[in-house]
Amino acid sequence: MPNRTVFFVSDGTGITAETFGNAIMAQFEGSYRHVRIPFCNDVDKAHQAVRQINHAAQVEGKRPIVFTTLVNMPVLDVLRTQCQGMLMDMFGTFVAPLESELGVRSNHRVGRFSDASKSEEYKNRIEAINFALSHDDGQTNVELSRSDVILVGVSRSGKTPTSLYLAMQYGLKASNYPLIPEDFERKRLPPDLVPHRKRLFGLTIDPERLSEIRNERRPNSRYASLANCRQEVHDAEAMMRREGIRWLSTTHKSIEEIATTILQEIQPHGY
């Protein structure tokens, strides 16, 4: 059973509070129940959040941990004065000192996605997501030249989730291209990829793990067999070395770690 509840309270989506809070809580051993309370943008909702937090405190007999990114002061005051949790006011902790240091007031904007329809960054991210979806798994090679990065590797090595993460998080146009046995037999890059060599980044994976993943999709098939997985991974890595393609293993890495490495290596748009 979880030994304490952690709340993430925001007047926006709560993604920032949850991301930051999870990074902090990961430093401590223990089992925690996570509860996100988004769109807490008026006093009535603040009182509802307080009741939920205080109920957890009474049931568990321990103070909940409450991470908040609230910028509406009347709403924040309700939590400050009435909730029985340990309140971690992230904006208050960081914004106030920065206001003092910079000599300007923050705009106290609610949420990263406010006025999204007017944001060029948001539009770029949506375009990048559509691009990643249309260029997933080699569906089309049209406009590959527009790609910020082209991920290559055997099937189920993590190309699709990485492409979508790069699009959603960074607005990068990421294509992905599966390397197949016919490519290995030719012992050279697929012709469509040759003109874009500088944008290529390879993903590989431990054959045992690959076999597990493929068996979830096609159990007891040759595609998922350990012998086939070993051969495909061996051939893919040999091709990457031969063609001078930068690559990494996704076996024990998170999507965030993979994406960060790609950004460091490819450096699209100055990342």
Secondary structure, 3 states (H helix, E strand, C coil): CCCEEEEEECCCCCHHHHHHHHHHHCCCCCCEEEEEECCCCCHHHHHHHHHHHHHHHHHHCCCCEEEECCCCHHHHHHHHHHCCCEEEEHHHHHHHHHHHHHCCCCCCCCCCCCCHHHCHHHHHHHHHHHHHHHCHHHCCCCCHHHCCEEEEECCCCCHHHHHHHHHHHHCCCEEEEECCHHHHHHCCCCCCCHHHHHHEEEEECCHHHHHHHHHHHCCCCCCCCHHHHHHHHHHHHHHHHHHCCCEEECCCCCHHHHHHHHHHHHCHHHC
